[in-house]
């Protein structure tokens, strides 16, 4: 794949099937097939999401990629499948199933697909071992939720995972999961999706104030959904840090605004002006293209959207490598 390949960093996969339910796991997902090309993901006897063959079928994805001028997709699990609420070894087995599906799809067209795997973050040492195994298997990174059963990503409990990811050169893609604040905007899946950018913000702030970026200076972190409000809040963080020096910013390990530029942000913001602001704030080298394919909220024609927003600067965003090995410091 040439260095000019257009890469979509934010796409999701649901396997064609799930392993049999394990005892004691009431939230274990199952698949209810509606046809050869449609299915419903069932959790606790309820429909979580209706999906189609694009979620698991390589040929369907390739057809859409060719239509949209996307040379390569980075595949990652639908976030609800990360399953942090399972017992440790149940989660390990389920993640292994997800990763096997990702590996199979990637192997079918390694020139067109890369993958970010799933690891059981509720069991950090198990997860760290899986990070190393995934790296050995050729995965480009891992996808993690924006918190783990309410525990923020900046908690030192997760350091073994970050240490392994840094050592292996693995990207950590942070995706919103079970967002905070639903009680204020209404219940239901639609409300949750609306709050995903807020979750990205909270996750980023936790990693900043928890000192993750200071402890792991080589860690490559991508924030989904444009990083939420991080780019707007970073100047406020710097002002608060300078004027008040509150304890929660003491572990940042440096200027909060500068450290915030360590994050990579995806382009799923839907508005060209917003993307231009993010590129100006973070630097072109800290923005990657994303779409949220194949779900309903996806950015249509993601490459065209980036080109419209960034003009000549778009090439630097569109052609990033899935493992961010072409990363350059522009903090």
C-alpha positions in Angstrom: 0.0 0.0 0.0 1.6 3.4 -1.0 2.1 6.1 1.6 -0.6 8.1 -0.2 -3.3 5.5 0.6 -6.5 7.0 2.0 -7.0 5.4 5.4 -10.2 5.4 7.5 -9.2 5.0 11.1 -12.7 4.7 12.6 -14.8 1.8 11.3 -16.6 -1.0 13.2 -17.1 -4.7 12.9 -19.6 -7.1 14.3 -18.7 -10.8 13.8 -21.1 -12.9 11.8 -21.7 -14.9 15.0 -20.9 -15.1 18.6 -19.7 -17.9 20.8 -22.3 -19.7 23.0 -23.3 -17.8 26.1 -21.3 -18.5 29.2 -23.0 -19.1 32.5 -23.3 -16.1 34.8 -23.1 -13.6 31.9 -26.6 -12.3 31.3 -25.3 -9.5 29.0 -23.6 -12.0 26.6 -24.6 -11.0 23.1 -26.3 -13.2 20.5 -27.1 -12.8 16.8 -30.7 -13.1 15.5 -30.5 -13.5 11.7 -33.2 -11.9 9.7 -31.8 -12.8 6.3 -28.4 -13.6 4.7 -27.6 -9.9 4.8 -29.4 -8.6 7.9 -29.3 -9.4 11.6 -30.1 -8.0 15.0 -27.6 -8.0 17.9 -29.4 -9.2 21.0 -28.4 -8.4 24.5 -30.4 -9.6 27.5 -33.2 -10.6 25.2 -33.5 -7.1 23.6 -32.5 -5.7 20.3 -29.4 -3.7 20.8 -28.8 -2.8 17.1 -29.9 -3.9 13.7 -27.0 -4.4 11.4 -26.3 -5.6 7.9 -23.6 -7.6 6.0 -21.3 -4.6 5.9 -20.6 -5.3 9.6 -18.9 -8.7 8.8 -18.6 -9.2 5.0 -15.3 -8.2 3.4 -16.8 -7.9 -0.1 -19.6 -5.6 1.0 -17.0 -3.3 2.7 -14.7 -3.3 -0.3 -17.5 -2.3 -2.6 -18.3 0.8 -0.4 -14.6 1.6 0.0 -14.0 1.6 -3.7 -17.1 3.9 -4.1 -15.8 6.3 -1.5 -12.2 6.3 -2.6 -11.0 4.7 0.7 -7.9 2.5 0.2 -7.7 1.1 3.6 -10.0 0.7 6.7 -8.9 0.1 10.2 -11.3 -2.4 11.7 -12.4 -2.3 15.3 -15.2 -3.9 17.3 -18.6 -2.3 17.9 -17.9 -0.7 21.3 -20.7 -2.5 23.1 -18.9 -5.7 22.4 -15.9 -4.7 24.5 -17.7 -6.3 27.4 -16.0 -4.8 30.4 -18.9 -6.1 32.6 -18.0 -9.8 32.0 -15.9 -11.8 34.5 -12.2 -11.6 33.6 -11.8 -14.9 31.8 -15.2 -14.7 30.1 -14.1 -11.3 28.8 -10.7 -12.7 27.7 -12.5 -15.5 25.7 -15.0 -13.1 24.1 -12.2 -10.7 23.1 -10.3 -13.6 21.6 -13.4 -14.3 19.5 -13.6 -10.7 18.4 -9.9 -10.6 17.5 -10.1 -13.8 15.5 -12.9 -12.3 13.4 -10.9 -9.1 12.9 -7.8 -11.2 12.0 -9.8 -13.2 9.5 -11.2 -10.1 7.7 -7.7 -8.5 7.7 -6.1 -11.6 6.3 -8.6 -11.7 3.4 -7.3 -8.4 2.1 -4.2 -7.3 4.1 -3.6 -4.6 1.5 -7.0 -3.0 2.3 -7.5 -3.7 6.1 -5.7 -3.3 9.4 -7.2 -3.9 12.8 -7.4 -2.5 16.4 -8.2 -5.4 18.7 -10.2 -5.8 21.9 -8.7 -6.5 25.3 -10.3 -7.1 28.8 -9.5 -3.7 30.4 -11.3 -4.8 33.6 -8.3 -7.3 34.0 -5.3 -5.0 33.1 -2.6 -7.6 33.3 -4.6 -10.1 31.2 -5.2 -7.1 28.8 -1.5 -6.2 28.7 -0.6 -9.8 27.7 -3.2 -9.7 24.9 -1.7 -6.4 23.7 1.6 -8.2 23.2 -0.1 -11.1 21.5 -2.0 -8.8 19.2 1.2 -7.0 18.3 2.8 -10.3 17.5 -0.2 -11.2 15.3 0.2 -8.0 13.2 -2.6 -5.8 14.8 -2.0 -2.1 14.5 -3.5 -1.2 17.9 -6.3 -1.7 20.3 -9.7 -0.1 20.8 -10.7 0.7 24.4 -13.8 2.3 25.9 -13.9 5.8 27.4 -14.0 4.3 30.9 -14.1 0.8 32.4 -17.2 0.3 34.4 -17.0 3.9 35.6 -13.3 3.8 36.4 -11.5 6.6 34.5 -8.8 5.8 31.9 -6.3 7.9 33.9 -6.3 5.5 36.8 -3.0 3.8 37.4 -4.7 0.4 37.4 -4.5 0.6 33.6 -0.8 1.4 33.4 0.1 -2.2 32.4 -2.0 -1.9 29.3 -0.5 1.5 28.4 3.0 0.2 29.1 2.5 -2.7 26.8 1.0 -0.6 24.0 3.8 1.9 24.2 6.5 -0.8 24.1 4.9 -2.6 21.2 4.1 0.6 19.2 0.4 -0.1 19.3 -2.1 2.6 18.8 -4.8 3.1 21.5 -8.1 4.1 20.0 -10.4 5.5 22.7 -14.1 5.2 21.8 -17.1 6.4 23.8 -18.9 3.8 25.8 -22.0 4.1 28.1 -21.8 7.9 28.3 -22.3 10.0 31.4 -25.2 12.4 31.6 -28.0 10.3 30.0 -30.3 11.2 32.9 -30.1 14.8 31.8 -30.9 14.4 28.2 -33.2 11.4 28.1 -32.9 7.6 28.0 -32.3 5.4 25.0 -29.6 4.6 22.4 -30.1 7.8 20.4 -29.4 10.0 23.4 -26.3 7.9 24.1 -24.9 8.5 20.6 -25.5 12.2 21.0 -23.3 12.2 24.1 -20.3 10.3 22.6 -18.3 13.5 22.1 -18.7 14.3 25.8 -17.3 10.9 26.6 -14.3 11.5 24.4 -13.7 14.7 26.3 -14.0 13.1 29.7 -11.6 10.3 28.7 -9.0 12.7 27.4 -9.2 14.8 30.5 -8.8 11.7 32.6 -5.7 10.6 30.7 -4.3 14.1 31.0 -5.0 14.7 34.7 -4.1 11.1 35.6 -0.6 11.6 34.1 -0.9 8.9 31.5 0.7 11.0 28.8 3.5 12.0 31.2 4.2 8.4 32.3 4.1 7.0 28.7 5.5 9.7 26.4 5.6 7.3 23.5 2.0 6.2 23.8 -0.1 6.9 20.6 -3.7 7.7 21.5 -6.5 8.4 19.0 -9.7 10.0 20.4 -12.8 9.2 18.5 -15.4 11.9 17.5 -12.9 14.7 17.1 -11.9 14.3 20.7 -15.1 15.9 21.8 -14.5 19.3 23.4 -10.8 18.7 24.2 -9.5 21.3 21.7 -11.7 23.9 23.1 -11.0 23.1 26.7 -7.2 22.9 26.5 -6.7 26.6 26.7 -8.9 26.7 29.8 -6.9 23.9 31.3 -3.7 25.9 30.8 -5.3 29.0 32.3 -6.5 27.1 35.3 -3.2 25.4 35.7 -1.3 28.7 35.7 -3.8 30.7 37.8 -4.9 28.2 40.4 -2.6 25.1 40.1 -5.4 22.8 41.3 -4.3 19.3 42.6 -6.2 17.5 39.8 -3.7 19.0 37.3 -0.6 18.4 39.3 0.1 15.0 37.7 -0.2 16.2 34.1 3.6 16.3 33.9 3.7 19.6 32.0 1.7 22.3 30.4 -1.9 20.8 29.9 -2.4 22.7 26.6 0.8 21.3 25.1 0.2 17.8 26.4 -3.3 17.8 24.9 -1.8 18.2 21.5 -0.3 14.7 22.0 -3.7 13.2 21.2 -4.7 12.3 17.7 -8.3 13.3 16.8 -10.4 11.7 14.2 -12.4 13.7 11.7 -15.9 12.7 12.6 -17.3 16.1 13.4 -19.6 16.6 10.3 -18.8 20.3 9.9 -15.9 21.5 7.8 -15.4 24.6 10.0 -15.0 22.4 13.1 -12.5 20.2 11.3 -10.5 23.2 10.2 -10.4 24.4 13.8 -9.2 21.0 15.1 -6.5 20.9 12.4 -5.3 24.4 13.3 -5.4 23.6 17.0 -3.8 20.2 17.0 -1.8 20.4 13.8 -2.5 18.4 10.7 -0.2 15.7 11.9 -2.6 15.1 14.8 -5.8 14.5 12.8 -6.8 11.2 11.2 -9.7 10.4 8.9 -12.7 8.5 10.4 -16.2 7.7 9.3 -18.0 5.4 11.9 -18.7 3.0 9.0 -21.1 1.2 8.6 -23.5 2.7 11.2 -26.3 5.2 10.7 -24.3 8.2 12.1 -21.4 7.6 9.8 -19.7 10.5 7.9 -20.6 10.0 4.2 -17.8 10.4 1.7 -15.2 10.9 4.5 -12.3 11.6 2.2 -14.3 14.2 0.3 -15.3 15.8 3.6 -11.7 16.1 4.7 -10.7 17.5 1.3 -13.5 20.1 1.4 -12.5 21.2 4.9 -8.7 21.2 4.7 -7.9 21.7 1.0 -4.2 21.2 0.3 -3.6 20.1 3.9 -6.0 17.1 3.5 -3.3 14.8 2.1 -1.4 14.9 5.5 -4.6 13.6 7.2 -5.8 11.1 4.6 -2.6 9.2 4.2 -1.7 8.3 7.8 -0.6 4.7 8.5 -2.8 2.6 10.7 -0.1 2.2 13.3 0.8 5.9 13.2 4.4 4.9 12.6 4.6 8.0 10.4 3.9 10.1 13.5 5.7 13.4 13.9 5.8 15.6 16.9 4.0 18.9 16.4 3.1 19.8 19.9 
